[in-house]
Every structure is written in structure tokens, then in C-alpha cells.
């Protein structure tokens, strides 16, 4: 990792030295020449890093030189960071003292004080770097002054071939079948289709494709088969030569590119061919297109099968969805292991040896190459002691053998551009199997200075996100879970984690709780354990590593996951109390204040300091001395206030205070944190107000909570009001605005918040706290307030709670990108604005709306802007709860075009009814939950429903949804339901007092789960239709609950043979 980190830090130094501020200071201090010399020296050092990194593998002298250089470059970076910090602090002091006068930063007294202290340090640092740079000549290092990220390593990998013995392939039958199905698919639109198989190194992509390539059915289907190994050098001419050689069995001799393309096209013309391109790394789309054009002359059904480690290559090359190859199942892994360790003998006689072997296989996590490598080692070792030795030395040691898995994965790493290498290696700080949050990781990368951008208008976080996605595409991250596009959590495969640790070496250390030593040169520390006593007992040990830049706690994955969950959605106090009682005590006591003081004063170069979950009741004031700090996590602690000294952290970018349940207020001078970008305060339930001056933090991107002070009479001098949001137009992600009922001058203040200009916000929660009405003005203009809080139309999620107006703002209908809408506890609201225009809406939740009579008061067809009866084309989840006066979806009784009609009280056949009436319908609705809506009588149709839950509600909405008319007191399922609900898999029926028959429920063709609750007459179920139930479909689970009279199940259920359970 040395080349990547040193290159990044060196680049950072060069950028700092070139800044106008540093140059101005240099002139004043009389060290301008020294700074310019330092710039030239660092530029020279940067230029030889490429060669030095390669030579250190064979030369201990070069390795020692790189270690000396590493320390010097880090120290130089710290020195320049100190300069920048003093400048920022001085500016803040001057702005406080003389807001209307010119800054005194460069006054004579300041010149003398700063110059006297810093000039000697600059000269000494410049000389130190010069001396190290001169030593490079001893090693004849080659100057190569170009960015590492443009450099492609060309160390070759062994050429692959198309042959594999069937007995060598274990556990890939399903994968083989899936790929063969793709190859033999004749109905693809293109004549020539391009299919990618994506997976990390060692998964067996090549072996699988060899298996497919030699399948008899595949061979019979294609007129021509070709195999080429592309590897890392994507030379179009060389690849074309390989394809021709594979097709003709003759190597083309001395042909120019034009001649080669002619030969290739003639060989492919009107032939249904299969071309395997194994091990493709090229990410240059233009190069790919220049080759692809030459491959399009095959007849319909031709396929090009590509194997790659990166999703990015698949995105560039594939015309169909890539096939992502996973690891082997446990039993398949065990079979492969036995094959490699035992040869023809397939069983292990020694049970102890078998147990050790299974533990080793588990460590391999289904990666065939790892299993093979270890199996080959164990083949020559027969005793328990030998196997235990290999097991206990872990896979890192085993797989560093010649041609092992780590060299293969390291080869993958070598292909990373330099800006990704340090980002990837930094991930070694997280324990294995740790669920890492993408946003957190991005903030850590930025804090360490790993992220650079030459574009002034591009946020570093956006660049870091691209870095992350690049690593994900290259299969370095896996098991990614995305939260509706808002965030992503992921893990690293154990072997990928081993790779990261082998690369990071002394840079990053996961501290063992039983450790007796910590390398003094380490720069990043992680503590994956819960013993707070460790810090006191090993203080002497820790303080020796006094130049660390990262101190993070990775001991409690529960806190990690709960923090992210609380950010994505509201977490109740009860949930947190329950959570804390179980998990927070696992920290085993508080860290003593004296220990914290020692750590803070010792680790003065920290960029990242994580103290979450330590049960601190007070934050030490000494934290203000950590001038280099960029990231501070104080989440899940018990303090009520933050020390004023925290505002001296002028470099701070991220401040996390998640679920600090007792925190009452933020620092009064928060505006001094001029570089603050992320303020995480979600879950701070006792926060009473926002600090005045918050609006000056124009770099702020994350502000998860904004609290309006509950005081209409008091002075606002020290309390931030809504207009603090006016200039915060870089906000993104989620913001919750609380206590809106207490906003003074509601209309003007809400407009001043300027939410309409915050185009990066994706989630907005507006909360009125309707239960807290004491002291609130009766004539408070809630409707004007809501009108003024109009967000940008790019908003994805909106929640409105406790709103006290009668009507909703019309801007709600203009949020065309809205994906999720929650409206709750708005007791006076009688209807919502037209929502049919929200074509992207996927979820709609309406709860506790006492005054709501109609979802819309307009013609449901006219308001959708379409003559079609299809409405809400994207809606998948609809939740209606506790709306006691909700009558219908739309207000009008009859739309005068024959498309819509209200409930009829007469009974008629389904055929006659559908001839007369066609109700609007939700084309994609999958889940419908209706609870405590007793007056609801008319709803649109939902033909593709998967889940339907009805609780304490009239049956009328369900009847009407099926385009049916029946008596209100339903006794059995309407006969039209089975033909209308063909996709329904789950049905919950609650509190339907006259329901007696379940017969037609058995005919819902896709129904798997049926729950009947509080339906007291269900014990009278009839058995007279038993013969028809012998053809019942896929019901698996039947649940009866709250039915006191039910003594036994009806006899006809014995003929439903698919039951998994009956409760």
C-alpha cells in the first residue's frame, strides 16, 4: 500500500504548497524559497514511488528507504496541516473581535509570532526531505511523473484454455445449466449477444466456462467455437489474432489490422458461433466498441461469453444481464476439499481430522481456489497436529504460498488505480463479517485525505461514492444491501479482508484485546472488542503509537447497525431503551476521564476519533486541542452538553451525536466549525433548539434533525429559527423538522427556509407534534406554513405528521419524483391533493386521519390526466390505518363516462356487472393493508396483489375492489375473487363476525398463507364441498387466532396436501 498512500499524501502536500494562503504566509515569514524547494523535492519523490514500490519486493534497502520516506512525508503533511489550522483559527478570532474591519492575520505581531515558531520547522522538514530524496540515486529509481491511476500493471497471468475434465468440476451444475440456457436462447433480439460472468478471483469462473464450453449440447448447437484468454492487456489487434487462431487453428502471420478484420469477419460470417473471452479487465468502452464491431457478423443465436472480476466490465460489454457467480455451498465445498486432500479416497477415517477439516473449509467461505490451495497443502500432511497448525495459522499464512489465493487476489489489487488502493486497504480496520455503512466509510476516506478532485464544483463525497462503486464493481465488496437507493451496507469476503490486511501491514492495525505490543509506526488503529478497561490497562502501550491518524471502535456491530437504522427511519424511545439495556452494558464500564485525557493529549495528529457507546456523561474539554481532527463520533453517550472548546476544531468535517438521548443543546458558537459538512443528531430526543449561527455553515451536507424551540414569547437571540436553513443548499439525504407548531411568523419563516432550492435533499419529514398544544396560538397559520415549506421536486420521500390544516398544499402534487409518502395524525384534514400525478410513487401510508373522508376530492380519472382506468402506475404498497371517517377513494359518486361507478346495493352476476362498470385499478399494487377504516366502501381494483390484510374494517372495500356488489354482512368469500386475485399469496382477515365459510379461499390460485382472526362463527364451517378441495392449489400455512369457539379444524382441510403448518 506504500505507493498509493505516499502518492496520495505527496499529492496533498503539493496542492497545499501551491495554495495562495500558504504562499502568502511563506512570503511574510521569509520562507517562500524553502516552500518552493520543498514542493520540487516532493514532486521528485512522487515521481519515483512507482519504481520504488516494485523494487522493494526484492531489495531490503529500497524497503527501508520507503519506510524513512513514509515517516517524513506524513510529518510534512502534519506540519502543513498545522499551518492551515492556525490560519483558520486566526481568521475566526479576528472575525469575532473585529467583524467590520480587515483581518489582522498578517499584522506585524502575528507575523513575528508565527514566523518565529514555524520557519525553523519548515527549514528542518525541507532538509529532511532533501536528504531522503538524494538517497534515491543509490537505487537507480526511474522517474515516472504521471498519476498512478492511469498506470496499468502488465504482469501476466497464465494463459487459460478451453479444456477441463468433468470430474474436476464440483458443485456447479445449477450454474452450468443457467449459463447453457442463456447460450441456447434463440429469442434474444440481437444476432450476436454478449453475456458476462462476474465474480471475485478464485471463484472458478474459468473452470465453469470450460465446463460449459465442452458440453455436448453446446457443441452441437454452435457451428463454430472459439476460446481466447484476454488478460489485462486489451490490445484489439492481438485479440483478433487470437480469435482467428482459435477459429482456424492457424496463427495469422504478419497481417495488418485491416487484413485481420477481413479474415475474422469472413470466418464468422453467417455462422452461429460461440466465442469465450476469458479474464477481461478492459474498462475502456471505446476499445471494447472497436472490437465488438468486428464480432457482429455471426448469424442469429451467436454468443460471446465473457468472464471478468468487475461489474464495470460487464456493464460495458454485456447486452443481457450479467451472471454473478457465488461461492460453493457448504456440502459442495466439503466434497471439493476431500477430493483435494484425499485423492481417490473420499472419506476421512479420523473424526478429529474431519472436524478440523470442516473448520478449515468454513474459513474458505465457498471459494474453490482457496479450497484447492489449502487442500493441496494438506494432501501431504496426515496428522492432526499438522492440520491444526495450518488451521490455527489462519488462511492468510497458508494462502501466501506460491500460486496461492492471496497472490491471485493481490494480482487483482495490483490492477487498482492508486486512488482506490489506499481506500481499499483502509477497510482492513473493520473486523471480518462486519457490516460497513457506505456513508460512514466515505466520511472516513474524506477525513483521511484519500479523496481528491480537480473540479471545484464537485463534492469530495460524490467523488468518494464513485470510488466506492468502482471497488464494488471490481468485486472487492460484496453482500451489498441498498436501502431504496439511499444508502448501502456491505461486507468484505474473508479472503478479500485477508488481502486488505496483508497490504496494509503496519499502516492499519486491528488491536487484539490481549495484545502486548502495538507497532509505534502504525497510523490507523481499530479496537474490535468491548473491554473499556483495556485503554486504562494498556495506556503505556498505546501512547507509544503517538502519531496515529485513526482511532475507531468496531466492537459493537449492534450499535453500528442500529445507528444506520435510526438514520433511515424513526426509532422510538422504547426501542432505544430496550436496545440499550441489552447491548450497551456489553461495553463493560465507562472509560475513565483521566484515560480519555491522556489519549486526547497524546494522539494530537488524529484525523478520526471514535468514542461512540462509551457511556460518557461528559465530553472532556481537552478535545478542543485536537487541531487536525476531521471526524468525531460521540454517538450513544449520556452527556447533556458539549464543551465550548469543541468549536476550536476548525478542521472538523463530521460530528456524530446519534442517539445521545440526554443532549439538550448544541454549542452556542457552532458557526466556528467552518468546515463542518455532516452533523448527525438523529435520535437526540431531548434537543430543545438549534444554535443561532448554524445557517453560516454553508458547507453542511448532512443535518438529520432541525428542532424549533417551544417558546413563542422568548428572545430568539440564541436560538436558531427556520431561516437558519436559508443558505444551507448543499444539504442532502434526510432532514426532520420538529415542533413546527411553535414557528413564529409561520408564513415568512417557512419561505425563508428556502427548501425549494435544496435539490440534493432526498427525504423530508415535517412534524407538528399535535399532542403538544399548550401555549400555541389559536390562529397559527399551519396552511401558510406548509405552503412555504415546499421542497424541491427531486424529493424522494416525504412524511407529514401532526399537520393541523384542513387542506394540504398543492405543491404535493408536483413532487413527480416522490417514491414514498407518509401522512399521519393530521386530524383536521378532509382530503389530500390529487396524487395520481405522482407517477413514481411506490408506497403510500395514511394513518390516524380523523377528518379524512376521501383520498381525493377530484375525478380519479380526470385528475390522473389519462383516459385509462390505470392509476398510480408505480404504487406497490398501500397502507390505510385508523381513518374512522374515510368513505371512498374519490369523492364523486359516478363519473359520467361509464368508467367508474359506486357501490350498488343490488346483487348481480360478475359478467353483467363488468359489462356495466369498469373501476380504476392499481397495476402494480402488491401489498394492501387496511386497518380500522370502518366506513370505507369504495376502492380501485388491485389485480396483482400479493398481500392483503384487512383488520377491524368493513368488507365493503374488499367487495368493491373486486368489482362486486354483495350484502354488507359477508359470510363467505365472493365467488369472483379467485379469478381477480390470481397473484395473491397472503391474506389476513380480522374481525369479520359473520364469516363462516372458507371454501373459496382454497381456490385463490397463488394463496400460500391465510390468517383468520377474531371471526367467531368460523367454527361452523361446512364440509359439503369437500370433493372440490382435492384440487386445492398451494396453501401452505393456515392460522386461526382469537376464535374461542373453534374446537377442531374442518375435515375437508385434510385434502389440502401442501400444508407446511396449521396453527
N, C-alpha and C positions, 0 to 999 in steps of 0.2 A: 504493500500500500504506500510505501515511501514516496514513489514518484508522483502519485496522484495528490496526496496531501501536501507534500512540499511544493508541488507545482501550484496548487490552489492558494496556499499561503503566500508563496512568492508573488503570484499574480496580484493578490490582495495588497501586498506591500507596494508593488509598482503603482497600483491605482491610487493608494494613499499618498505616495510621494508625488504623484502628478496632480493632486488636488490643489486648487487655488489657495485654500486655507493653509495647508502645510507649507506651500511655497512662500506665502506671505509671512508666516511665522519664521521660516528659515531666514528670510531677509532681515527681519527685525532682530533675530538672535545672532546674526552673523554666522550662521551655519548653512547658508544656501549651497555653498560648494560641497560641503560634506554630504548633504542630502542628495545632490546630483550624482556624486560619486557612488553613494550607496545604491542609487537607482540603477546605475550602469553595472555595478557588481552583481546585484540581484538578478538583473536581466541575463547576465552571463551564466550565473548559476542555474537559472531556469532552463537555459538552452542546453545544458549538458545532463540534465536529470534523466532524459530518456536513456542515454547510453549507460549512465551510472547504474541505473536500476537493473539493466541486463547484465552488466559486468559483475555486480555484487554477488550473483549466484556462484561464480567461480573464483572471486577474489575477496578474501577477508579484508584486505587493505581498503578496497573500494567500499566495502560494507561499513568499516569503521569510519571512513571519511563521510559517508552518508549520515551516520549517526551524529557526528560532530556538526555537520551542516544542518541537520534536523533541529538540534537544540538551538543553534544560532538563529535560524530563520524564525522559529517560534518566539524567541526572545525579542527579535527585532519587531515582530508583529505586535507583541505585547507593549513594547515601547511606543510604537506609533499609535496604538490604541489609547495609551495613556495621554498622549498629546491631544488627540481628538476629544477625549473626555474632558480634559481641563478646559479646552476651548468652549465646549457646550456648557459646562458648569459656569464658566465666567460670563458667558452670554446671558444665562438665566439670572445670575446675581445682578448684572448690570440692568437688565430689563425690570427687575424688582425695584432697584434703587432709583433709576432714572428712566422711567418709561418714555419720556418725551425728549430725551437727549441722546446724543451719539454715544455708542458703546465705548467704554473705557478699556476694552480688551487689550488694545495695543498702546495704552498710556505708558509713560516712561517708567513708572514704578512697576507695572506689570511686566514690561519688557525685561527689566533688570531681574525681577524675582524668578520668572520662568526661565530666562536665559541662563542665569547662574546655576539653576538646577539641571536643566535639560541639555545644554550644549555639550558638557563633558560626556554625557551618556551617549549622545549621537556620535561623537567622535570615536568613542571606545567601540561602539557597535559597528561603525563603518570599518574600523581597523580589523576587528574580529572577522567580519565577513570577507574582507580582502585577503586576510591570511588563509582562510579556508579555500577561497576561490583560487588562489595561486597554487594550492596543492593539487588541483585537478590536473595540472600539467604532468604530474608524476604518473598518471594513469592513462594518458593519451585519450582523454574523453572527447568524443565527437560533438561539435556544436550542432545543434538541430533546433533552431529557434522558430518553432512552429507549434501551434496548440496541440496538446496531446489528444484532444478529442477528434482530430482529423486523421490521426495515425491509425492504420490498420496493421496489426501484427500478422505476419505471414508464416509463422511456424506451422508447418504442415502436419496434418493428421494422416494416419494410414488410410490409403485408398480403400473404399468399400467395394464389394462385389455383389452379384445378384444371387449367389447360391447359399442355401442353408439346409441342413438336414432336419427333417421333421421332428426327430426325437430331441433336437436341441431346443425346440420351442416349447415352453411350458406356460400354460395359463393365459394364452392369447386367442383362444378360439372365438370368443364373442367379438373381440376387436377385429380379428380376421374376417369374420362374417360381415361385420358392419362396413368394413372398407371394401370388401368384394361387392357388397350391394351397391356401393357408390360407383365402383368401377363398371359394373354391368348395367347401370341405369342408362337406358337408351333415350329417356324422355327429357333429358336436360336440354335447355334452349340452344346452347352453343354446340357447334360441331365438335369443338375441342374444349373440354372442361379441365380446369386446374384445381386440384384438391391438395390441401396441405395437412400434414400430420404434425402436431405441435406437442412438444414435451421437453422436460429438462434433460440434460445429459445423463446417460446411464439408464434411461427407462426402457431402452430396447426398440427404438423407432426403426433403426436399420434392420434389425432381426425380424421384426414384424413385417416390414415391407418385403424382405426377402421371402418370407413365408407366403405372403400373398402373391408375389411375383411368380412363384413356382407352382401355384395352384393349378390343377388340371383344367378347371372350369375357366380360369382367367386365360390360360394359354390357348384354349380352344376359341375363346371369344374374340381375341385380338389377332389381326393379320400380322402385326409386327410388334415386337417388344424390344425396348432399349433401356439400358441402365447406365447412368453416369454419376460419379461422385464429384460434386461441385466444390465442396470445402469453402475456405474463406476467401480465396481469390476469385472474384467473379469477372473473369475475362471472357467476353462473349465469343471471341474467335476460338479460344481454347475449348470452350464448352461445345461449340458447334462441331469442332473436330472430334471431340469425344463421342458426340451423338452419332455422327456419321460412322465412326469406327465401330460403335456398338451395333448400328443397323446393318452395315455391310461386311463386318468382320475384317475390314481393311482400313489401315490408317492413312488418311489423306496426306499426300506429300507436296510440300512447297506450293500450296494454293493460297491465293489472296482471298480476302473476305468476300468479295463479290462472287468468286468462283465457288467458295464454300457454301454460301447461302443457296446458290443454284443447285448444287449437289444435294444439299439437305432437303430442299423443297421437293425435288424430284423423287427422292426416296420416301417422302411422307405423302405425296400426292395421292388422293383417293384411297388411302389405306386407313383402316381403323387401327390406330396404334396405341400402345401404352409406353410412355416414357417415365421412368423413375429418375428424379433429380434428388439425390441423397445429400444431406448435410449442407443445406443452403443457408448462407449467412448474409447475403447481399440485402441491404436496405435502401439501395438507390433505385428509385422507381424508374428513372429514365433508362438505366442499364437493363432493368428487367424488361421494360417495354421493347427495347431493341432486340432482345432475344425472343420474346413472346410472339412478335410479328412473324418470325420465321417458322413458328410451330403451328400455324393456323390452317395449313393445307390438308390436314387429315380429314377423313370422311367422318360423318356423324357417328358419335359414340366414342371417339378418341379421347384419351385421358392422359393428363400429365400429373403424376403423383410426386409431391414434394415433401421431404422431411426437413424440419427446422426446429431450433430451440426457441425461437422467438415468435410471438404473436404478430409482431410488426411485419416480419417477412410474410407471414400468412395473409395479413391484410393486403399487402402489396400484390401478392401472386394469385390468391385464390379467387375463383369465380363462384364457389359454393362455400358454405360454412365450414371452417376448419374442423378437423377431428382432433380433439385434445386427448392425448394418451395419459392414462392414470397409472399408478403403481399396481403391482400384483396383489391379489387377495392373500390373506394370511395362509390359507392352505396351499395356494399355488407357490407362495414364497418358500414354504417349508419343503415342498416337493423339489423345487429347484435347488435349495440348499443341500438336501440329501443327495441329489444327483451329483453335485459338485464335490461334496465331501466324501461320499461313499463309492462313487463309480457305479458299477453294475449292482453292487449290494445296496438294497433300497431301505433297509431298516437298521436303526441303531439299537444294539442289544443292551447297552448300559443306560438305565433310566436317568442317572445323574448327568451323563453326557448329553442325553436327549434334552433334558431341562436347560442345560447351558446353551445348547444349540438353538433352542426356541427363543431364549433371551436374546441371542445374537441376531437371529432373524428379525425379531421385533425391532431391534435397533436400525435395521436396514430399511424399514418402512416401505417395503414393496419395490425397492429399486433393484431391478435384475442385475445391473452391473456391479453394484455393491455386494449383492449376494454371491455372485460368481467370484469376485475378487477374494472375498473372505473365505468362501468355500474352497478355493484353490489353495489358500494358505493352510486351512485346516486339514486338507487331504493328507498332508504329510505329518500330521500331529495326531496322535491317537490317545493321549492320556487326558484325564480330567484336569490335571494341573496346567497342561499346555493350553487347553481350551479356555480355562478360567483366566489364564494370563492374558490371552487375546481379548476376551470379553471385558476384563477389568481395565485394560489399557484404552478401551473405547475405540470407536471406529476411526477417529482421526489418526491415531498411530498406525492402525492396521492398513488403512487405505492410502497412506503416504508411500506405500511400497511401489516399486517400479510398475508402470502401466496400470496403476490402481484408479479408483473412482475419483479421488481428490485431484490427481493430475488432469483427469478428463474435465472435471468441473473447473479447475484452475485455468484450463485452456479456454473454457467459456468466459471466465473472468478476464482473461487477457484481451479479449475482444471488446471489452467495455471501453468507451471513451473515458478520459481521465476524470471528467466531472462526475461520472457515475461511480467510479471505483471507490472514492472516499465515502460517498453516500451509502454504498452497499456495505462496506467494511464497518461503518459506524453501527449498523444494525446488529453486529455481534454483541452489543451491550445488552440486548434483550435475551432472556433465557430461552431455551428451546421450548417450543409449543406455546409461546407467549403470543397472545392476540394483540397485535400492534395497530394502533389507530393511525390512519394516514395523516390526518391533520396534525396530530401531535408530532409525528415523525418529521413532517415538513417544517414545523416550527423549530424543531431541534436542528435540522440541517441549516436553516437560515441563521440561527443563533451561532452556529459554529463557523459561519462564513463560507460554507461549501457551495452556496448558490451565488452565481454571478450572472449579470445581464448587461449587455451593451446598450439595451434600449431603455431610455429613461422612463417611458410611459408604461413599461411592463413591470408588474409587481413581482418581487422575488418569489412570493408564494405561488404565483402562476407558473414561473419557471420550474420551481421545485416540484410542482404537481406533474409537469411534463417529465421531469427526471424519474419520479415515482412510476408513472405509467410506462416509461421506457424499460425500467427494471422489471416491471410486471410482465410486459410483453416478452421479455427475454427469459421468462420462467424462473427468475430469481426469487420472486414472491409467489405464493400460492394460497389456496383456500381463501381467496378474497371474497368478502361479503359486503355488498354495496347496499346502502340504505336509501332507496329511491333516488339514486343519483346524488345524494347529499354528501355522503361520506363512505369511506371504505375501511374495513378492518381486514387484516391479513396475517398469515403466519409464514414462517420460512421452513421449508423441508429441513429435517435434521441434518442431512448431509450438506445442504446449502449453508446451514448455520455453521457447521464444522469448517466449511470453506471460508466463511467470513472470519471466523476466529483464527484460522491458520494464516490469513492475510494480515489481519490487524495486529497480530503479535503483541508487542509491548504497548502499542498505542491505546488499545481498548482492553479493559480487564473486567471480567465478572468476578467480583471478590467472593472467595469462599468464606463462609462464616467461621470455618476453623483455620483460616489462613494464618500463617506465621510470618508471612512476608508479602510486601507489595512493592513491585518494581518502582524505584524512585523516579524513573523517567516516564512512567505512564502518564498519559494526558487525559484519559477518559475512564471514569470508574462507575460501575453499576453494582448495586447491592441487592441480590435476589434472595433475601431472607428477611425474617420478621423479628430478629432479635435486636431491639434497640440498645440493649446492654453492650452489644459489640462495639459501638462507637466509643463508649467510655473505656472499655477494657483494652481496646486496641488503638487508642488515641496516639500514642507514641509511634506506633507503626504507620498510621495513616498520614501524619503530618510530615513524614519524610517525602511523600509524593506531593510537594508543595506547589507544583506548577500545573496541577490538573485543571482541565477546562470543563469537564463534565462530572457532575455528582448526581446520579439519579437512583431512585428507589424502584426496583422492579420486583418487589417482594410480594405484592398482593394483587394478583390478577383480578380478584373480585372488585377491588377499588377501581382498577383500570376499566373493566367492562361497565361497572356501574356509573362511572364518570361519563362515559360516552353515551350510555343510555339516558342519563339525566339531561344531557345536552340535546339529544334528538327529540325527547318528549318530556312532558312534565312528570316529575316524580313526587308523589305525595309525601307529606311529613311522616305518616305512619310507615310508608315503605322504607324511608331512610332510617327511621328509628329501629325498625326490625332488622334492617341490613346491618346497621352499626353494632347492634347488640351481638350479632353473630360473628362479624368479621373484624371490626376494629380492635377488639381485645387481642387479636392474634399478633398485634404489633408488640405485645408483651412489655407494656410500660412506656413511659414517656422518655424522650431524650432530655437529659438534664440541661438546664440553661447554660451552665458553665462549659459543658461539652460543645454545645452549639456555638458559643462564643469563640472557643478555640478553633473550631472548624472554619468559622467565618473569617477570623483574622488570619488564619494560615493559608486558606485557599483563596488568595486575593486575585488570582487570574481566572477564576471561574467565569465561564460564559453561561453555563446551565447549572442551576441549583434546584434540586427537587426535594422538598420536605413534606410531601403530602402524607396524610394519615398518621402523623406522629403524636396526635392528641395535644398539640401545643396550646396553652392557654394565653400565651403572649408571644409575639414575634420580637426577637432581640433587636434593639435599636442599632446594633453593630452592622446589621445587614446593609445599612446605607454606605458602608465603606467599600462595598464590592463594586468598584467602579466599572469593571469590564462586563458585569452581568447583563445578559440579554434575555434570559428565560428563568422565571422564578415560579415554582409551583408550591403553593401553600394550601392546597385543597384539603378538605376533610379534617380540619383542625377546629379548635374551640375558642379562638380569640374573638374579642368583641371589636377591637380597633387595630389598625395598623400603625406602626410608629411613623412619625412625621419624617424621619430620616430616609424613608423608602423613596421619597421624591427626589433624592440625590442620585438615584440610579438612572442617569440621563441616557444610558445606552439600552435600557430595558425595552424589549420588544414584546414579550409575552408575560402577562401576570395572570396566574390561575388561582382562583379563590372558590372553586366549585364546592358546593355544599358545605361552606363554612357557616353552619347553622346559627351561630351566635353573632356573626358580624353585623354591626349596626350601621356603620358608615365607612365610606372610602376616604382616603387622605384629602384634606382641605386644599392642598396645593397640587392636586393631581395633574394640572396643566404643565407642570415642570417635567413630566415624563414625556419629553418631546418626541421620542422615537417609539412610543408605545403603539403597537399595532393590534394586539389581541388582549382583551380584558374579559376573562371568563368568570362570570359571577352568577351563573345559573344555580339555583338551589339555595341561594342566600336569602332565606325566608324572612329574616328579621331586619334586612336592609331597609332603612327608613326613607332614604332620599339619595339623589345623585349629587356629587360635589359640583359647585359652581366652578366653571372653568373647564369642565370636561369637553365642551364644544371646541376648545382650542386644539385638541388632539386630532388634527385633521388627517393623520396617517392611520387612524383607527380603522381596522377592518372587522374586528370581532367585538361586539358589545351584546352579550347574550341577554342582558336584562336592563331595563330602564325603569326606575321607581319614582313615581310622582309623590312628593311629600304630602301627607294627610294634614294639611293646615291651610285653610283658606284665608286666615287673618294675619298670620305671622309674616315677618320680613323674609324676602327671598334672597337676601344678600349672599347668604352662604349656601343656598340650596339651588341646585340646577333645575330649571324648568324645561318644558318640552322644546323650547327654542334652542337648547344646547345641541340638539340634533341637527340643526340647520346646515352646518358646514361639513358634517360627517358623511360625505357622499361616497367614501370608499368602503362603507360598511357592507359586509356580505354575510352569507349564512343566515342565521336566525336572530331575531330580536323580539323579546317580550316586553311590552309596555304596560305597567301595572298602575292601579289606582287612578284610572282616567276620570273617575267621578270627582276627583279633587282638583282637576285642572282649572285654574283661574283664567278668565278671558279665553274661554274654550275655543272659539272660532279662530281668533287671531293666532293663538299659541299653536294650535294644531297645524295651521297653514305654515307657520314659521318653522315647524319641524321638518318641512320640505321632504317628506317621504317619497314624493313623486319623482324626485331626482336620484333616488338611491337604487340605481339599476342593477346593482350586484346583490341586493337582498333577495334571498330565496324563500324565507319564512318570516311571517309576521303574526304576532299574537297581540291582540288588543283586549285588555282585561279591565272591566269597570268595578269589580268587587261589589256586586249588587246587595249583598247582605250587610254592608257597612255604610248605612245611610245617615248616621248620626252627624249632624252639623253640615250636611251638604245642602246647598241652596236649592230650593224647590224649582226655581226657574232655570236651572242649569241646562244649557243648550247642548244636549247629547247629540242631537242630529247634526247640528253645525260642527260639533267636534269630530264626528265620524266623517263628515264630508271633507273636512280639512286634512284628515289622515289618509288621504288617497295614496296608495303605494304605486310604484312603477308597474307597468303592465307585464313585466317579466317575472313577477312573483309566482312562486310555485305552490306555496302552502299558506293558507290564511285561517286563523282562528279568532273568532269574536265571542267574548264571554261577558255576560252581565250587562250588555248594552240596554239602555232604558228608553230608547226612542221607539216610536210607533212604526216608522218606516226605515228601511235600510237605504244607504246611499246608492245612487245609480251607478257609481263607478265600479261596483261589484260585478256588473255585467260586462265590463270592459277588460277584465283580467283574463284574456284569452289564453294565457299560458298556465293558468291555475290547474294544479293536479289534485289538490286536496283542500276541501273546505269544511271547517267545523264551526257550527253556530250553536251556542248553548246558553241557557239561562237568560235569555232575552225575553223577559216576561210580558212586555207590552207589545212586542212586535206581532203584527197580524198577518203579514205575508212577506216573502222575500222578493227581491227584484228578479226580473227574468234571468234564469240561469241557463236556459237552453243554448245561449250563445257561447257558453264555456265548453268549447269543443274538446278541450284537453282534460277536462275534469274526470278523475278516476275514482275518487272517494268523496262522498257527501255524508256528513254526520250532522243530524239535527236533534238536539237534546234539550229537555226542560224548557220548552217554549209554550208557556201557559196561554198566551193570547193568539197563537198561530192557528188560523183556520184553513189556510191554503198555502201550499208551497209557492204557487204563482197565482197572481190575480189576472193574468192575461191568457188569451187563447194559446194553448200549448203548442199548436201547430204554427200559428202566425208568428208567435214570439221566437220560434226557432229559425225563422227565415227560410223555411223549406215547405214544400207541399207534401213531402214524405211524412209518414207516420213514425219514422225512426227519429228518436230524440236521444240526447246525451250519448253520442257515438262511442265515447271512451269510458263511460261510467262502469265500474266493476264492483264497487261496494256502496251500498246504501243502508244507512243506519238511522232509524226513526225511533226515538225513545222519549217517553214521558211528555207527550204532547196531547193533553187531555181534550183539547178542542179542535184538533186537526180533523177536518172532514174529508177533504179531497185534495188531489194534487193540484188541480186547477179550479178556478172559481166558476167558469161558465158551465151551465147545465148541458147545453147542446151547442156544438159548433155546426154552423149551417152549411156544411159541405158533405155531410154523410160520413165524415172520417171518424168522428168521436161521438159517443153518447154516454149518458149517465146510467146509473143502475135502474134496471126495470124491476118491478115487483112481480111481474108475471113470469111464469116458467115456460120455456120453450126449448126445443132441441138445439144442440150446438150448431147444426148445419144451418138451420133457419136463422139463428141468432147471428152467425158470422156473415150471412148474406146481408143482414141489415146494418151491422155495425163492425167497424174496424178500429180498435183502440190503438193509440200510440204505444210504442214499445221501446225498451232499452235493449239494444242489440248485443251488448257485451256484459250485461249485469250478471255477476257470478255469485254474489252474496247479498241477501236481503234480510235484514234484522229489523223487526217491528216489535216494540215493547211498550205497553201502557199507552196505547193510542186507541181508546175505546170507541171513538166516533168516526174513525176513518172508514170511508165507504167506497172510494174510487181511486184506483191506481193504474198507471200504464202497465203494459204486459212485460214479462221478462222470460222469454223463451229459452234462454241459455243458462238458467240458474243452476248453480252447484250446491249452494247452501241457502236454506230458507228457515228462519227462526221466527216464530210467532208466539208472543208471550203476553198474557193479560190484554188481549186485543180481540176485537170483533172479527168474525170470519169474513165479514163483507169485503174487506180489501183483497183477501186472497181469492174470493169468488170472482170479484170484478176483474182482477188481474188475469184470470183465465178466460175472460170474455164470456162470463156465465151469469145467469140470473137464477137465484135459488132463495128459498126461505132463509131467514136470518139464523134460525136455530139449527145449525147443521148437525146431522147425525152420522154422516159418513163422507168420505172423500168424493167430490164431484166426479162424475164419470169422464168428463172432458180433460181432467188433469193429466192422466198418463200420456195422452198424445201431445199435450202442450209443454210438459216439463220433462222433455226427453233427456236432459243433461243433469237433472237434479240428483246429487249424490248424498246430501244430508238434509234431513227435515226434522225440525224441533217444533212440537205442538204443546203449548202451555195453556192451562185453564180454559178449556172448551167443554163446558159442563154437560152438553148433550151428545157428545161424540160417543158412539157405541161400536161402530164397525171399522175394522182395519183392512177390510178385504181389498179395496182398490189401491191401498198403499203398496201392496205386493206387486202391483202392475206398473209402478213407476220404473221405467226400464233401466235406469242407472243408479237407483237408490241403494246406498250401502249402509247408511246409518240413520236410524229412526228413533227419536225420543218422544215419549208420550208422558206428560207431567200434569198432575192435578186435573185429570179428566175422570171424574168419579164413576161414570157409567160405563167405562171401558171394560168392567168386569162382566158385562152382559154380552160380550162378543159372540156373534153367531158362527156356527160351524157348517151352515148349509151350502157353502161354496167351496168346500174342501177340494173337490176334484180339480177345480181350475188352478189351485195353488201349486199343483205338482209341476207347473211350468214357470213358477216364480223365478225371477232373474238373479240379481246379485246382492240381495240384502245380506249383510254380514253381522251387523250389531243392532239389537233392539233393546231399548232402555225404557223401563217403566219406573216412574218415581212419583211419590206423593199420591198414590192411589190406594187408600186404606181398604177398600172392599175387594181388591183383586187378590184372590186366593190361589189361582193357578192360571197357567197360560192356556189359550185356546188350543184345541187338539190339532187344528189344521196347520199350526206352525211347524209340526214335525215334518211336513213335506217340503219346507224351505231348507234345502240341503246345504246352502252356502254359509250358514251362520258361523261367525267366528265366536260370538258371545251373545248371551241373553241375560240382561240384568234386571 
